[in-house]
Amino acid sequence: MDLRTLREAIPALEDGVYCNWGAGGPSPRPVVEAATDALEDHEYVAPTGEGQYPAAFEADDRAREAVADLVGGAPDEIALTESTTDGITRVAGAFDWDEDDVVVRTDLEHAAGVLPWERLERRYGVDVRVLETEDGRLDLEDVKAIASEATLLCVSSLTWTHGTRLPVSEIVEIVHDAGALALVDAVQSVGQTPVDVTDWNADFVAAAGHKWCVAPFGSGFLHVRDGVATEHDLSPAAIGYRSVVDPDVADYEYAPGARRFEVGTSSPAPHAGLVEAIDLLEEIGLERIEARIESLTDRLKAGLEDERLYSPRAFESGLVTIAVDDPDATVERLAENDIVVRSIPGYDAIRASIHAFNTDGDVDALLEAL
């Protein structure tokens, strides 16, 4: 499988120029077929065969193995979720919070990294503090200044507003040295650049497959560093038979590690699609994918003046944020020309997300339309 062949297998790219992978990545036919096959096997074959629950559990095991292979770590450190938001929310619900706790986030977090902490502030009086950034950059001295007071810090590996790549390993080291925990929103990283959660050493890494991994909606995952859940006696608010060692005993015991963050019955289809998507990406190679993204974003930036770029001119990711006078009107006008981008709330800008499956012609069409 090469990039051109996989592009040709994505029906959504047949009509128009799609530059919104950071919001949602349309799936190729083999991914949808894998999800469909998994659902059909589960509903048509498994009931009178191995059974629907064993079939679903086997599919989940394959998904955990595939995710662990993609991001590093071990399958037992992976919990299957529906989305990045779902993963972060499950972590937020697992602590015994009170008004003495401090949660720190940056001012560039997506709603997934904002709303769960605002709820804690409203419900438990948790002190939520916001680290200010400049041009998509986070000052490590600011992290050091606040880490000693923090219970947990939430940060994105790639900023969805600027496409800047934050120094996750350095941030996590500062947080750990101060005795706090670190949660990373990695949804903009997985699928467009190699990710190694063991190098990051974060306590929690939340992500999903429906963006750069071109997997179906519903294919989220959460990496929980080995030992963290038991060391901090984490008790997720959502609990079900998959969360515990034995659901048939009155005095339940949470499953060790990441598995306690899973809850109950779910469809095997989305994560079966994720397994196929990961196989396709790894067949091409994440390094090759990233190199192609770099080439395409360099081409896009070369056609833009410095004052129009919110993103750094040097390559950091496939997210390119461009200043415009009327973002919503620009998005609508581009859509009328079959070019899909999005606006960025709080900025007079639009964001083009360029994947390896785009072409030089896509980039040129976007520049011409702008």
VENQUI-V418439 format. One record per residue. N is the residue number from 1. OMEGA is omega in whole degrees, -180 to 180 (none if undefined). Layout:
# VENQUI-V418439
n-><N;N>
omega-><OMEGA;OMEGA>
This chain:
# VENQUI-V418439
n-><1;2;3;4;5;6;7;8;9;10;11;12;13;14;15;16;17;18;19;20;21;22;23;24;25;26;27;28;29;30;31;32;33;34;35;36;37;38;39;40;41;42;43;44;45;46;47;48;49;50;51;52;53;54;55;56;57;58;59;60;61;62;63;64;65;66;67;68;69;70;71;72;73;74;75;76;77;78;79;80;81;82;83;84;85;86;87;88;89;90;91;92;93;94;95;96;97;98;99;100;101;102;103;104;105;106;107;108;109;110;111;112;113;114;115;116;117;118;119;120;121;122;123;124;125;126;127;128;129;130;131;132;133;134;135;136;137;138;139;140;141;142;143;144;145;146;147;148;149;150;151;152;153;154;155;156;157;158;159;160;161;162;163;164;165;166;167;168;169;170;171;172;173;174;175;176;177;178;179;180;181;182;183;184;185;186;187;188;189;190;191;192;193;194;195;196;197;198;199;200;201;202;203;204;205;206;207;208;209;210;211;212;213;214;215;216;217;218;219;220;221;222;223;224;225;226;227;228;229;230;231;232;233;234;235;236;237;238;239;240;241;242;243;244;245;246;247;248;249;250;251;252;253;254;255;256;257;258;259;260;261;262;263;264;265;266;267;268;269;270;271;272;273;274;275;276;277;278;279;280;281;282;283;284;285;286;287;288;289;290;291;292;293;294;295;296;297;298;299;300;301;302;303;304;305;306;307;308;309;310;311;312;313;314;315;316;317;318;319;320;321;322;323;324;325;326;327;328;329;330;331;332;333;334;335;336;337;338;339;340;341;342;343;344;345;346;347;348;349;350;351;352;353;354;355;356;357;358;359;360;361;362;363;364;365;366;367;368;369;370>
omega-><175;-175;-178;-179;-180;176;-179;179;179;-175;-177;-178;-177;-177;176;-178;-177;-180;-177;-177;179;175;179;-180;179;-174;172;-178;-179;179;179;179;179;178;180;179;180;-180;180;178;-178;-175;-175;-171;-173;-176;179;177;-178;-177;-175;-179;176;179;179;-179;178;178;178;178;178;-180;179;179;-179;179;179;178;-179;-172;-176;-178;-177;179;-180;177;-177;170;179;-179;177;-174;174;178;179;180;-180;180;179;176;-178;-179;-173;-178;175;-171;168;-173;177;-178;178;173;-180;173;175;178;-180;179;172;179;179;180;180;-172;179;-179;176;177;178;179;-178;-173;-173;-179;178;179;-180;-178;-174;175;179;180;177;-179;178;-178;178;-180;-178;176;176;177;180;-176;-174;-173;-177;180;-171;167;-178;175;179;-177;176;177;173;-179;-177;-179;-175;-176;179;-179;-178;-178;-171;-177;-180;179;-179;179;178;-178;-179;178;180;178;-180;179;-178;176;-178;170;-174;-172;179;-179;-173;179;178;179;177;180;176;-177;177;176;178;179;177;180;179;174;-179;-180;-180;-176;-170;176;-173;179;180;176;-178;169;180;-176;179;177;-178;174;179;-176;-177;177;-175;-175;-179;-179;-177;176;-177;-178;-178;-179;176;-176;179;-174;178;-177;-168;180;-179;-177;-174;176;-176;-178;-172;177;179;174;179;172;-172;-173;180;180;172;-170;-173;-174;177;-180;176;-171;-176;-177;171;174;179;179;180;179;179;178;-179;180;-179;175;176;-179;-179;178;179;178;-179;180;179;176;179;180;-178;180;174;179;179;-178;179;179;-178;176;-178;-176;179;-176;168;179;177;179;176;-175;169;179;178;179;-179;-178;-168;179;175;-177;-177;-174;-176;179;179;178;-180;-180;178;179;177;176;177;175;-174;172;176;174;179;-179;178;180;172;-172;168;178;172;176;-174;178;178;-179;170;-179;173;179;176;-179;-180;179;178;180;-179;180;179;none>
